[in-house]
Amino acid sequence: MIILRRKKKIVELFPIGSSKGAINSRRSPLFYGYIKLRRVDGNLKIHKFIVKKDKEIIFPPSEAVKILRKQNIFLIGSDPDTEELLNSLNINFKHTLICKHCTFEGFITLINKEKSYIFHEDYLCRICAENEIKRELKSRSYDLSTFPRFKQMLDETGNLERVLSVFNPRFDPLKNTELTMYDKISTKSALNLPKVRIDHLKIPKKLIDSFKKQGTHLLPVQVLAIQAGLLEGENLLVVSATASGKTLIGEMAGIPEALTGGKLLFLTPLVALANQKYGDFKRRYEKMGLNVSIRVGMSRINAKEEIVIPEEDINDADIIVGTYEGLDFLLRAGKSSHLNNLKTVVVDEIHMLGDDERGPRLRGLIHRLKTLFPSVQLIGLSATVGNPREIATEFGLKLVEYPQRPVPLERHLIFVTTEEEKNHLLSQLSRVEYQNRSKKGYHGQSIIFTNSRRKTHSIADYLVRRGVKAAAYHAGLSYVKKNRIEKDFANQKLAAVVTTAALAAGVDFPASQVLFESLVMGNKRLTANEFSQMLGRAGRPAYHDQGKVYLLPEVGRSYGDETEESQAMELLASETEPVKVTYSEDSQLEQFLADICAGRADTFSKLTEDYENEEFPLELEEAFNILLDYHLVNEQEGIISATDYGRAVSVSFLSYEEGDFIRENMMKMDPLDIALELEPFENAYLSNRITTQIGRILKINMSTRLFADSTLDILSSSSAISKLEPHLRERVMKLQMDFYTCKCKERPFCGCFQRELSRKIVKKRLNRRDPVEISRKLMRDYEIHAYAGDVFSWLDSLIRMLEAVRRIANAYRNKKVVRQTNQLIRDIEN
């Protein structure tokens, strides 16, 4: 085939081979030729025919006619003279388009309008359009892993100019959502499920009346659970999206049993979630005559702005809501009889099996419950399990899976170049979303995820200054403050909450929009499962018509070897990962000991029968021998039992080494010193005023974490401190004098500073200071920022460690240490 193109006074000629597959295929011309035309007696004739290779060669015009008659001819554009010539020679031709950019590089590429891309009033082939994008990405320092996203935009719009407009500083992503939208996840299902009315269920009428307040018909995943035998006692693993109705599945199974004398046990990973569920169940079911109790393992610290969740007697409870550890404490203590007539166990967030620390504990707990209560109905709930069939098989559960979301979800990707641009977008997106009202009458509201508590406050303050009602929300806040924010959000008084990724599992705000300010959790990148869990917070069927998610990666920002842009692309393309329980030596030994303490196993063969195919760091017999060597268990005539000391270690959730440290030192050290050695205060930060000034002096980006090695190093030297403003210098010097008092060779990395600060907090508490007051005092005296909620949580953890000291002292009949720890616990609590 030959391509003809009129260029001023000549007609260019490009022979490019077969016409088969020529569209959007780059061809190098076999040679380049051109013809000059002359009008003779009113008719157009070929005057000259020139072929250029290494040099120009003139051929007779008849040679050009011969070539043209042998080939398929395609004419670029419309040219009356060329058309007249071809018609006079009886040569058939077709019109075509070529990519002008290809000709600059010596190629000919045929295109049509359907398979080309508009750019400066020209049509470009795919290769040139993609190369233009790559040039733009490179010139603006984008990670090339983002190219597939721009290629996707090119395919969707067919307009290169539109795609490149996103690089324009005046580009408005809120007015060009078709360019920012990565994809849309619909609610359509291939399953043809029947509509099931709640009042058709074979459950008590008063329960039907209660359930109907949430809707007259079952949601799809609930229908699937019924079909799988939920009401016939089948054990189920239910995997479906957030807000798809999973919790009600557990209630449909457990509440009818509770109404006839059985017990329902509802387990969650977090105290906050357990407390929320406890409140929900009390409101709904106490009016039916059911006794609802909670078991979360908290102490009774009396503090302003904090809630005390007392341990309730569960013997007479019909419904028990608890954390995994709160319930496991009972089993390890050998008190499984308190769960007499247990009929239903619901394990919420069962994907926590994949958590490094809690996964082995949850797996062990489920197996202990199944062994101790073999006839119980077990229901696992999760939104993020990549290997649901494997998990279901392990625990003997029937899989119920419904992948569709309850509302559609739009996922958007906007690349930003500065932090200021990112913050501006956060305020715009939050404001616009709040101005939208759903068909159900609710404002749109946003959850903004970031990677540090400090940033939750700075972003929330930024939003408020720009007229967006927002609040920072994280684990360091007091219960009263968190509760106030939760209520304000529920009452539509807030447009946005800014929270940390670390709190994602505990956030239960009915948001329509999730904004990712950061894609890391602390200093660790988000996993696919964490990302899935977080974006699942966008859109609730009871409130919203759809959910929206925005990722705002900053170009050039990197974490380790990975840029934020590439991480965003990876997360958006990711699928839910398999959940796998991973054991350390400590967690393996802890679970073996817990099984023995709970009565799940009384021989070595029983102990190991469920673990034979597991990947453990220790051989099974080697692990058992460690338990024997450390006097945690006894074995007589093949029968295994826990020692009093072993049970004390197990119910305290200690590693065998922590237990051994307490045992070896309880006669030598004060109980408080032992507890501080094992449970020092962690969440302390230098004030922004100090880190900003020191960072400016040393020309570094200084960490705010007080116990980071770099911070300790700077605080122990005088060069930077001497250049601080006088009032700040005085506070840092006071910090040095009060806490840098040891003579250790490793100072300041010996841990003494951390222990001394921890001791200072305890001393303030023993002087009847409240966590809020302690927090203020640390800031006033030392420019140390410790959130009141963190102080409260740490005091609670410290009491649990003191209780561990007391239990071990009890095991060895050491009444003096028992009395000391009892007094210390009472003083800290009150």
Secondary structure, DSSP 8 states (H G I E B T S, - for coil): -EEEEEETTEEEEEE-S-STT-BT--B--S-EEEEEEEEETTEEEEEEEEEESSSEEEE-HHHHHHHHHHS-EEEES--HHHHHHHHHTT--EEEEEE-HHHHHTT-B-EE-GGG-EEETTEEE-HHHHHHHHHHHHHHTT--GGGHHHHHHHHHHH-BHHHHHGGGSTT--TTT-HHHHEEEEE----S------BGGGSSS-HHHHHHHGGG-SB--HHHHHHHHTTGGGT--EEEEE-TTSSHHHHHHHHHHHHHHTT-EEEEEESSHHHHHHHHHHHHHHHGGGT--EEEE--------TT---------TT-SEEEEEHHHHHHHHHTT-GGGGTTEEEEEETTGGGGGSTTHHHHHHHHHHHHHHHSTT-EEEEEES--S-HHHHHHHHT-EEEEE-S-SS-EEEEE--BSSHHHHHHHHHHHHHHHHH-B-TTS-B--EEEEES-HHHHHHHHHHHHHTT--EEEE-TTS-HHHHHHHHHHHHTT--SEEEEEGGGGGG----BSEEEES-SEETTEE--HHHHHHHHTTB--TTT-S-EEEEE--BTT-EETTEEHHHHHHHHHH-----------HHHHHHHHHHHHHHTS-SSHHHHHTTTTTS--SS-HHHHHHHHHHTTSEEEETTEEEE-HHHHHHHHTT--HHHHHHHHHHTTTS-HHHHHHHHS-----EE-HHHHHHHHHHHTS----BTTSHHHHHHHH-STTGGGS-HHHHHHHHHHHHHH-----TTTTSSSHHHHHHHHHHHHHHHTT--HHHHHHHHHHHH-EE--HHHHHHHHHHHHHHHHHHHHHHHHTT-HHHHHHHHHHHHHHH-
